[in-house]
């Protein structure tokens, strides 16, 4: 099973921010890939199970950012 | 001997950028302190000897930024 979902993350300003978001989201159980487009804040997460919004939100918050 | 000089660094957008600049400048021989004001790009470097502009520029560049 492979699930892909795209979120919008606010507050990222540079490549370091992108790395932080990727790192935290990659640690969520089942996540197999994270793509970020800095300019738009689009964060696409691929996972082996459906993720709860809470989990994604918590990881993004842990990185220091927020979901739009 | 303690020398304090302030430079303007462009391109820093967040706390990660500040950390990168501080880290690289701290590695320059003789540097004892680095203060950064993100909003203005002001970087104040304290050192035990006079630093060459080249050294400061190289460290800032290494961090991924530029002197104004």
N, CA and C atoms of all chains as a GROMACS GRO file, in nm:
protein
  408
    1UNK      N    1   0.085  -0.120   0.000
    1UNK     CA    2   0.000   0.000   0.000
    1UNK      C    3   0.088   0.124   0.000
    2UNK      N    4   0.054   0.218  -0.086
    2UNK     CA    5   0.129   0.343  -0.089
    2UNK      C    6   0.032   0.459  -0.096
    3UNK      N    7   0.043   0.548   0.000
    3UNK     CA    8  -0.047   0.662   0.007
    3UNK      C    9   0.032   0.790  -0.015
    4UNK      N   10  -0.018   0.876  -0.098
    4UNK     CA   11   0.048   1.005  -0.119
    4UNK      C   12  -0.048   1.117  -0.081
    5UNK      N   13  -0.002   1.208   0.001
    5UNK     CA   14  -0.086   1.321   0.041
    5UNK      C   15  -0.002   1.448   0.038
    6UNK      N   16  -0.064   1.557  -0.001
    6UNK     CA   17   0.008   1.684  -0.006
    6UNK      C   18  -0.051   1.783   0.093
    7UNK      N   19   0.037   1.847   0.167
    7UNK     CA   20  -0.001   1.944   0.268
    7UNK      C   21   0.065   2.077   0.235
    8UNK      N   22   0.014   2.184   0.293
    8UNK     CA   23   0.083   2.312   0.278
    8UNK      C   24   0.139   2.351   0.414
    9UNK      N   25   0.268   2.375   0.416
    9UNK     CA   26   0.337   2.413   0.539
    9UNK      C   27   0.379   2.560   0.528
   10UNK      N   28   0.348   2.636   0.631
   10UNK     CA   29   0.384   2.778   0.629
   10UNK      C   30   0.509   2.804   0.712
   11UNK      N   31   0.579   2.909   0.676
   11UNK     CA   32   0.693   2.954   0.756
   11UNK      C   33   0.830   2.909   0.710
   12UNK      N   34   0.835   2.820   0.610
   12UNK     CA   35   0.967   2.777   0.562
   12UNK      C   36   1.026   2.888   0.475
   13UNK      N   37   1.152   2.922   0.503
   13UNK     CA   38   1.213   3.032   0.428
   13UNK      C   39   1.338   2.993   0.351
   14UNK      N   40   1.393   2.876   0.383
   14UNK     CA   41   1.520   2.841   0.319
   14UNK      C   42   1.541   2.690   0.319
   15UNK      N   43   1.650   2.648   0.262
   15UNK     CA   44   1.680   2.506   0.252
   15UNK      C   45   1.694   2.436   0.386
   16UNK      N   46   1.738   2.513   0.488
   16UNK     CA   47   1.749   2.452   0.620
   16UNK      C   48   1.610   2.417   0.672
   17UNK      N   49   1.517   2.505   0.646
   17UNK     CA   50   1.378   2.482   0.690
   17UNK      C   51   1.324   2.357   0.622
   18UNK      N   52   1.350   2.346   0.494
   18UNK     CA   53   1.305   2.229   0.417
   18UNK      C   54   1.363   2.102   0.479
   19UNK      N   55   1.491   2.105   0.512
   19UNK     CA   56   1.556   1.988   0.572
   19UNK      C   57   1.492   1.951   0.705
   20UNK      N   58   1.460   2.050   0.785
   20UNK     CA   59   1.399   2.023   0.916
   20UNK      C   60   1.263   1.956   0.900
   21UNK      N   61   1.184   2.006   0.809
   21UNK     CA   62   1.050   1.949   0.786
   21UNK      C   63   1.062   1.807   0.732
   22UNK      N   64   1.153   1.789   0.637
   22UNK     CA   65   1.174   1.654   0.581
   22UNK      C   66   1.216   1.557   0.690
   23UNK      N   67   1.308   1.600   0.773
   23UNK     CA   68   1.361   1.514   0.878
   23UNK      C   69   1.252   1.469   0.975
   24UNK      N   70   1.172   1.563   1.021
   24UNK     CA   71   1.068   1.528   1.118
   24UNK      C   72   0.962   1.439   1.055
   25UNK      N   73   0.920   1.471   0.934
   25UNK     CA   74   0.816   1.390   0.870
   25UNK      C   75   0.867   1.250   0.837
   26UNK      N   76   0.995   1.240   0.805
   26UNK     CA   77   1.052   1.109   0.772
   26UNK      C   78   1.052   1.015   0.891
   27UNK      N   79   1.046   1.075   1.010
   27UNK     CA   80   1.048   0.993   1.132
   27UNK      C   81   0.910   0.938   1.170
   28UNK      N   82   0.807   0.985   1.102
   28UNK     CA   83   0.672   0.933   1.130
   28UNK      C   84   0.664   0.790   1.077
   29UNK      N   85   0.612   0.701   1.157
   29UNK     CA   86   0.603   0.560   1.120
   29UNK      C   87   0.531   0.542   0.986
   30UNK      N   88   0.592   0.469   0.896
   30UNK     CA   89   0.530   0.439   0.768
   30UNK      C   90   0.566   0.534   0.656
   31UNK      N   91   0.627   0.647   0.691
   31UNK     CA   92   0.661   0.744   0.587
   31UNK      C   93   0.779   0.694   0.505
   32UNK      N   94   0.763   0.695   0.374
   32UNK     CA   95   0.868   0.644   0.286
   32UNK      C   96   0.932   0.753   0.202
   33UNK      N   97   0.865   0.869   0.195
   33UNK     CA   98   0.923   0.977   0.116
   33UNK      C   99   0.860   1.111   0.149
   34UNK      N  100   0.940   1.216   0.141
   34UNK     CA  101   0.889   1.351   0.165
   34UNK      C  102   0.949   1.445   0.060
   35UNK      N  103   0.862   1.514  -0.011
   35UNK     CA  104   0.910   1.612  -0.108
   35UNK      C  105   0.858   1.749  -0.069
   36UNK      N  106   0.944   1.848  -0.078
   36UNK     CA  107   0.904   1.983  -0.038
   36UNK      C  108   0.935   2.082  -0.149
   37UNK      N  109   0.839   2.167  -0.179
   37UNK     CA  110   0.863   2.279  -0.270
   37UNK      C  111   0.863   2.404  -0.184
   38UNK      N  112   0.983   2.456  -0.161
   38UNK     CA  113   0.997   2.570  -0.070
   38UNK      C  114   0.910   2.689  -0.110
   39UNK      N  115   0.910   2.720  -0.239
   39UNK     CA  116   0.842   2.839  -0.288
   39UNK      C  117   0.692   2.840  -0.258
   40UNK      N  118   0.631   2.722  -0.260
   40UNK     CA  119   0.486   2.714  -0.240
   40UNK      C  120   0.449   2.659  -0.103
   41UNK      N  121   0.545   2.598  -0.036
   41UNK     CA  122   0.516   2.534   0.091
   41UNK      C  123   0.451   2.398   0.076
   42UNK      N  124   0.442   2.349  -0.047
   42UNK     CA  125   0.380   2.219  -0.072
   42UNK      C  126   0.470   2.106  -0.022
   43UNK      N  127   0.414   2.022   0.063
   43UNK     CA  128   0.489   1.910   0.119
   43UNK      C  129   0.413   1.782   0.083
   44UNK      N  130   0.476   1.699   0.004
   44UNK     CA  131   0.412   1.575  -0.038
   44UNK      C  132   0.474   1.458   0.038
   45UNK      N  133   0.386   1.386   0.106
   45UNK     CA  134   0.432   1.276   0.189
   45UNK      C  135   0.382   1.144   0.133
   46UNK      N  136   0.474   1.052   0.112
   46UNK     CA  137   0.438   0.918   0.067
   46UNK      C  138   0.456   0.824   0.186
   47UNK      N  139   0.358   0.735   0.204
   47UNK     CA  140   0.366   0.646   0.320
   47UNK      C  141   0.302   0.511   0.290
   48UNK      N  142   0.337   0.416   0.372
   48UNK     CA  143   0.288   0.279   0.353
   48UNK      C  144   0.154   0.257   0.424
   49UNK      N  145   0.102   0.363   0.485
   49UNK     CA  146  -0.030   0.357   0.551
   49UNK      C  147  -0.088   0.497   0.548
   50UNK      N  148  -0.216   0.507   0.574
   50UNK     CA  149  -0.278   0.639   0.576
   50UNK      C  150  -0.238   0.709   0.705
   51UNK      N  151  -0.191   0.832   0.695
   51UNK     CA  152  -0.146   0.905   0.813
   51UNK      C  153  -0.262   0.989   0.869
   52UNK      N  154  -0.266   0.999   1.000
   52UNK     CA  155  -0.365   1.088   1.062
   52UNK      C  156  -0.314   1.231   1.050
   53UNK      N  157  -0.406   1.324   1.032
   53UNK     CA  158  -0.370   1.465   1.022
   53UNK      C  159  -0.289   1.509   1.145
   54UNK      N  160  -0.328   1.457   1.259
   54UNK     CA  161  -0.259   1.489   1.385
   54UNK      C  162  -0.110   1.455   1.381
   55UNK      N  163  -0.080   1.341   1.324
   55UNK     CA  164   0.059   1.296   1.320
   55UNK      C  165   0.142   1.389   1.233
   56UNK      N  166   0.083   1.425   1.120
   56UNK     CA  167   0.153   1.513   1.027
   56UNK      C  168   0.171   1.650   1.090
   57UNK      N  169   0.065   1.697   1.151
   57UNK     CA  170   0.069   1.828   1.215
   57UNK      C  171   0.174   1.831   1.327
   58UNK      N  172   0.180   1.725   1.406
   58UNK     CA  173   0.275   1.719   1.517
   58UNK      C  174   0.419   1.721   1.466
   59UNK      N  175   0.444   1.648   1.358
   59UNK     CA  176   0.580   1.643   1.303
   59UNK      C  177   0.621   1.779   1.247
   60UNK      N  178   0.528   1.842   1.179
   60UNK     CA  179   0.557   1.974   1.121
   60UNK      C  180   0.582   2.076   1.233
   61UNK      N  181   0.503   2.065   1.338
   61UNK     CA  182   0.518   2.155   1.452
   61UNK      C  183   0.652   2.130   1.522
   62UNK      N  184   0.688   2.004   1.533
   62UNK     CA  185   0.816   1.966   1.594
   62UNK      C  186   0.932   2.031   1.518
   63UNK      N  187   0.916   2.042   1.389
   63UNK     CA  188   1.021   2.104   1.306
   63UNK      C  189   1.022   2.256   1.323
   64UNK      N  190   0.914   2.309   1.380
   64UNK     CA  191   0.908   2.452   1.403
   64UNK      C  192   0.819   2.528   1.306
   65UNK      N  193   0.733   2.453   1.234
   65UNK     CA  194   0.647   2.516   1.134
   65UNK      C  195   0.502   2.476   1.157
   66UNK      N  196   0.415   2.520   1.068
   66UNK     CA  197   0.273   2.491   1.087
   66UNK      C  198   0.207   2.451   0.956
   67UNK      N  199   0.102   2.374   0.966
   67UNK     CA  200   0.021   2.341   0.849
   67UNK      C  201  -0.069   2.461   0.820
   68UNK      N  202  -0.090   2.488   0.692
   68UNK     CA  203  -0.177   2.600   0.655
   68UNK      C  204  -0.322   2.559   0.682
   69UNK      N  205   4.426   4.143   2.361
   69UNK     CA  206   4.370   4.226   2.252
   69UNK      C  207   4.233   4.173   2.214
   70UNK      N  208   4.140   4.264   2.202
   70UNK     CA  209   4.006   4.224   2.160
   70UNK      C  210   3.956   4.322   2.055
   71UNK      N  211   3.922   4.266   1.941
   71UNK     CA  212   3.876   4.348   1.829
   71UNK      C  213   3.731   4.316   1.800
   72UNK      N  214   3.650   4.418   1.781
   72UNK     CA  215   3.510   4.395   1.746
   72UNK      C  216   3.481   4.464   1.613
   73UNK      N  217   3.423   4.389   1.522
   73UNK     CA  218   3.390   4.447   1.392
   73UNK      C  219   3.251   4.400   1.352
   74UNK      N  220   3.177   4.487   1.287
   74UNK     CA  221   3.042   4.450   1.245
   74UNK      C  222   3.032   4.450   1.092
   75UNK      N  223   2.973   4.344   1.041
   75UNK     CA  224   2.956   4.326   0.897
   75UNK      C  225   2.808   4.312   0.867
   76UNK      N  226   2.772   4.331   0.743
   76UNK     CA  227   2.634   4.303   0.704
   76UNK      C  228   2.634   4.182   0.612
   77UNK      N  229   2.556   4.083   0.651
   77UNK     CA  230   2.546   3.959   0.574
   77UNK      C  231   2.408   3.952   0.510
   78UNK      N  232   2.404   3.925   0.381
   78UNK     CA  233   2.276   3.918   0.312
   78UNK      C  234   2.232   3.772   0.292
   79UNK      N  235   2.104   3.754   0.284
   79UNK     CA  236   2.050   3.622   0.250
   79UNK      C  237   2.003   3.537   0.365
   80UNK      N  238   2.028   3.582   0.488
   80UNK     CA  239   1.982   3.502   0.602
   80UNK      C  240   1.831   3.524   0.618
   81UNK      N  241   1.758   3.413   0.632
   81UNK     CA  242   1.613   3.426   0.642
   81UNK      C  243   1.554   3.370   0.771
   82UNK      N  244   1.633   3.291   0.842
   82UNK     CA  245   1.575   3.226   0.962
   82UNK      C  246   1.685   3.190   1.060
   83UNK      N  247   1.643   3.133   1.170
   83UNK     CA  248   1.737   3.096   1.275
   83UNK      C  249   1.841   2.995   1.232
   84UNK      N  250   1.804   2.909   1.136
   84UNK     CA  251   1.902   2.811   1.086
   84UNK      C  252   2.014   2.883   1.014
   85UNK      N  253   1.977   2.986   0.940
   85UNK     CA  254   2.077   3.064   0.866
   85UNK      C  255   2.172   3.131   0.965
   86UNK      N  256   2.115   3.187   1.070
   86UNK     CA  257   2.195   3.252   1.173
   86UNK      C  258   2.295   3.152   1.233
   87UNK      N  259   2.246   3.032   1.263
   87UNK     CA  260   2.333   2.929   1.320
   87UNK      C  261   2.448   2.894   1.227
   88UNK      N  262   2.418   2.882   1.099
   88UNK     CA  263   2.522   2.848   1.001
   88UNK      C  264   2.630   2.954   0.996
   89UNK      N  265   2.589   3.079   0.993
   89UNK     CA  266   2.685   3.189   0.987
   89UNK      C  267   2.769   3.193   1.114
   90UNK      N  268   2.703   3.178   1.228
   90UNK     CA  269   2.775   3.177   1.356
   90UNK      C  270   2.877   3.064   1.360
   91UNK      N  271   2.836   2.948   1.315
   91UNK     CA  272   2.922   2.831   1.319
   91UNK      C  273   3.048   2.851   1.236
   92UNK      N  274   3.030   2.898   1.113
   92UNK     CA  275   3.146   2.916   1.026
   92UNK      C  276   3.238   3.026   1.077
   93UNK      N  277   3.182   3.136   1.121
   93UNK     CA  278   3.267   3.245   1.170
   93UNK      C  279   3.339   3.206   1.299
   94UNK      N  280   3.274   3.124   1.380
   94UNK     CA  281   3.337   3.082   1.505
   94UNK      C  282   3.460   2.997   1.481
   95UNK      N  283   3.466   2.938   1.363
   95UNK     CA  284   3.580   2.851   1.331
   95UNK      C  285   3.702   2.928   1.281
   96UNK      N  286   3.684   3.057   1.255
   96UNK     CA  287   3.798   3.138   1.210
   96UNK      C  288   3.893   3.158   1.329
   97UNK      N  289   4.021   3.137   1.307
   97UNK     CA  290   4.120   3.148   1.414
   97UNK      C  291   4.112   3.284   1.483
   98UNK      N  292   4.103   3.280   1.615
   98UNK     CA  293   4.103   3.403   1.692
   98UNK      C  294   3.964   3.456   1.726
   99UNK      N  295   3.862   3.403   1.661
   99UNK     CA  296   3.726   3.452   1.686
   99UNK      C  297   3.678   3.402   1.823
  100UNK      N  298   3.630   3.496   1.902
  100UNK     CA  299   3.586   3.460   2.038
  100UNK      C  300   3.435   3.477   2.056
  101UNK      N  301   3.372   3.548   1.962
  101UNK     CA  302   3.228   3.566   1.974
  101UNK      C  303   3.166   3.613   1.844
  102UNK      N  304   3.043   3.569   1.820
  102UNK     CA  305   2.970   3.612   1.700
  102UNK      C  306   2.827   3.642   1.740
  103UNK      N  307   2.781   3.762   1.711
  103UNK     CA  308   2.641   3.797   1.736
  103UNK      C  309   2.575   3.833   1.604
  104UNK      N  310   2.454   3.784   1.587
  104UNK     CA  311   2.383   3.810   1.462
  104UNK      C  312   2.244   3.866   1.490
  105UNK      N  313   2.210   3.971   1.419
  105UNK     CA  314   2.073   4.022   1.424
  105UNK      C  315   2.011   3.987   1.289
  106UNK      N  316   1.925   3.886   1.292
  106UNK     CA  317   1.867   3.835   1.168
  106UNK      C  318   1.797   3.944   1.087
  107UNK      N  319   1.719   4.027   1.155
  107UNK     CA  320   1.635   4.127   1.087
  107UNK      C  321   1.716   4.225   1.004
  108UNK      N  322   1.836   4.259   1.051
  108UNK     CA  323   1.916   4.359   0.981
  108UNK      C  324   2.034   4.298   0.906
  109UNK      N  325   2.067   4.172   0.938
  109UNK     CA  326   2.183   4.110   0.876
  109UNK      C  327   2.313   4.151   0.943
  110UNK      N  328   2.304   4.225   1.053
  110UNK     CA  329   2.425   4.271   1.122
  110UNK      C  330   2.492   4.155   1.195
  111UNK      N  331   2.619   4.136   1.163
  111UNK     CA  332   2.697   4.029   1.225
  111UNK      C  333   2.817   4.093   1.295
  112UNK      N  334   2.821   4.081   1.425
  112UNK     CA  335   2.929   4.140   1.502
  112UNK      C  336   3.024   4.030   1.547
  113UNK      N  337   3.148   4.045   1.508
  113UNK     CA  338   3.249   3.944   1.537
  113UNK      C  339   3.352   4.000   1.634
  114UNK      N  340   3.374   3.929   1.742
  114UNK     CA  341   3.477   3.967   1.838
  114UNK      C  342   3.592   3.868   1.823
  115UNK      N  343   3.713   3.920   1.823
  115UNK     CA  344   3.828   3.831   1.801
  115UNK      C  345   3.951   3.881   1.876
  116UNK      N  346   4.044   3.792   1.891
  116UNK     CA  347   4.166   3.824   1.965
  116UNK      C  348   4.275   3.882   1.875
  117UNK      N  349   4.239   3.899   1.749
  117UNK     CA  350   4.332   3.961   1.654
  117UNK      C  351   4.247   4.027   1.546
  118UNK      N  352   4.310   4.115   1.469
  118UNK     CA  353   4.236   4.179   1.361
  118UNK      C  354   4.215   4.077   1.249
  119UNK      N  355   4.093   4.065   1.202
  119UNK     CA  356   4.063   3.968   1.096
  119UNK      C  357   4.074   4.034   0.960
  120UNK      N  358   4.123   3.960   0.863
  120UNK     CA  359   4.125   4.011   0.726
  120UNK      C  360   3.984   3.997   0.669
  121UNK      N  361   3.948   4.092   0.587
  121UNK     CA  362   3.815   4.091   0.523
  121UNK      C  363   3.795   3.959   0.448
  122UNK      N  364   3.901   3.912   0.387
  122UNK     CA  365   3.897   3.786   0.311
  122UNK      C  366   3.852   3.668   0.395
  123UNK      N  367   3.905   3.662   0.514
  123UNK     CA  368   3.874   3.550   0.604
  123UNK      C  369   3.728   3.552   0.642
  124UNK      N  370   3.681   3.671   0.671
  124UNK     CA  371   3.541   3.685   0.711
  124UNK      C  372   3.450   3.651   0.592
  125UNK      N  373   3.487   3.703   0.479
  125UNK     CA  374   3.409   3.679   0.357
  125UNK      C  375   3.405   3.530   0.324
  126UNK      N  376   3.519   3.464   0.337
  126UNK     CA  377   3.526   3.321   0.306
  126UNK      C  378   3.437   3.240   0.400
  127UNK      N  379   3.438   3.275   0.527
  127UNK     CA  380   3.356   3.201   0.624
  127UNK      C  381   3.207   3.221   0.598
  128UNK      N  382   3.172   3.344   0.567
  128UNK     CA  383   3.031   3.375   0.538
  128UNK      C  384   2.987   3.300   0.412
  129UNK      N  385   3.075   3.297   0.315
  129UNK     CA  386   3.046   3.227   0.190
  129UNK      C  387   3.033   3.076   0.213
  130UNK      N  388   3.119   3.025   0.297
  130UNK     CA  389   3.116   2.883   0.332
  130UNK      C  390   2.980   2.847   0.392
  131UNK      N  391   2.925   2.939   0.467
  131UNK     CA  392   2.794   2.916   0.530
  131UNK      C  393   2.681   2.927   0.427
  132UNK      N  394   2.712   2.983   0.311
  132UNK     CA  395   2.612   2.994   0.206
  132UNK      C  396   2.553   3.133   0.189
  133UNK      N  397   2.621   3.232   0.245
  133UNK     CA  398   2.570   3.369   0.240
  133UNK      C  399   2.677   3.463   0.187
  134UNK      N  400   2.646   3.593   0.184
  134UNK     CA  401   2.741   3.689   0.130
  134UNK      C  402   2.749   3.813   0.215
  135UNK      N  403   2.863   3.878   0.210
  135UNK     CA  404   2.876   4.008   0.274
  135UNK      C  405   2.811   4.113   0.184
  136UNK      N  406   2.748   4.212   0.245
  136UNK     CA  407   2.684   4.317   0.165
  136UNK      C  408   2.793   4.407   0.109
   0.00000   0.00000   0.00000
